[in-house]
Amino acid sequence: MAEEKRAVTMDKLVNLCKARGIIFPGSEIYGGMGNTWDYGPIGVEIKNNIKRAWWKRFVQESDNSYGIDAAILMNSRVWEASGHTTSFSDPKMDCKECKSRHRADNLIEAHSKGKVNPDVMTNEEMEAYIREHRVCCPICGKFNWTNIRTFNLMFETSRGVTDESQNKIYLRPETAQGEFVNFMNVQRTTRAKVPFGIAQIGKAFRNEITPGNFIFRTIEFEQMEHQWFCKEGTDVQYYGEFKQKAWKFLTDLNFSEEHLRFKDHDKLAHYAKCACDIQYLFPMGWSELNGIHNRTDYDLSRHQEFSGKTMQYIDPVTNEKYIPYVVEYSIGADRLMLAVLTEAYDEETLSDGETRVVLHLHPALAAYKAAVLPLQKNLSEKAEEIFKELRKHFPVTYDAAGSIGKRYRRQDEIGTPYCITIDFDTLNDGTVTVRDRDTMEQVRIHSDELAAYISQKIIF
Ligand code: ATP
């Protein structure tokens, strides 16, 4: 599957992102801070558009779904109830020679080239595999490991102004719990009937043992999560529906089906009845893009138990009382951003033999929907007038510097779908040339029609 040669590599993406203001290394002037990244002027627009597209699909256009924005810092009891304080951990091994830190499951996966599945192994079995196969440290090549230690991935901090009142709290490692603890609030205030959904987009933090691969795995990231509360017995059907919905969201964003696949989880989390990922063919290979989990009534039951507050829904018709099941769909905004950039990146040889780098972004995701380019300096007054009118409708950029070819290349590299050139005919008859990023074909239309012409092409 997907054997075609793709132009994209991680290095090319990282370089393009830095050069074009998409993503910069975090705290760069201080030598950086490992695996943190800052979104630049173009990147923040693309990421916001990704979040908007997701919200539109999973809240605005979804029946009976409601958004929230819960606090990052939550009562520590939340994480006891959810099971994170005891079981949100990875199997960590340290190399005693070079002091590098690794995940035992990753070492086994890499050594066996994906043929052995560490997800179904206990820590003892993983240690035995690593010993028997003499899996060496990928950094220094030596074989001198510590035993596996489980490492909790939650970032701890403390609140309170004096030592006495210090109280351990956590930066949330997932947004889902904010949706669960607000289940009753949302149900009561919206009068929603089960089945209904609660969605949110927000930051999550994980002290990952092996962050890396650009923005694929970071210690601070954004999640977009949708929890669907339904009656036991309907959960299997909804689980299937969310798999399809998650897949369609990606193909509607112009992802090729060749680069996507479902992968069922072999080892289920403590709360899950069934779970799968959609994997994407990233530059470093197939990896998880998003997850779909049937979480049963685990979360709400645990919150009922730990908080002492009821989580029971009362069916208004039958008066039946029950704790709903939850089908969760969860995707990282940054990980989706990496997939979007990977999928969009291309290098094309033009008829004059030159190569262009182009991001074939879905127009709804592009930072700017159009660029206004006056052919010559003395056309700037008219060009600025058009630019100022268009930016009332959607984000537009203006570029008067350099040859028109160079200006097209700059816009292609950030994925601007339309370039509007202003020439002397514009002064006479009000028409402009609109160049399509993907086909490079040009049409001539009246500047009064521009807003409507472009608006109908950028809808998601
Ligand atoms: P992985 O197996 O890659 O560690 P996970 O199964 O722990 O991911 P979930 O807890 O299901 O991931 O989180 C849901 C989604 O959040 C993931 O599918 C991914 O898109 C995103 N995500 C999780 N961890 C990170 C991270 N460290 N950096 C960026 N995105 C992340």
Residues whose N, C-alpha, C, O or C-beta is under 5 A from the ligand:
A	BS01	ATP	R206 E208 I215 F216 R217 T218 F221 Q223 E288 L289 N290 G291 S330 I331 G332 R335
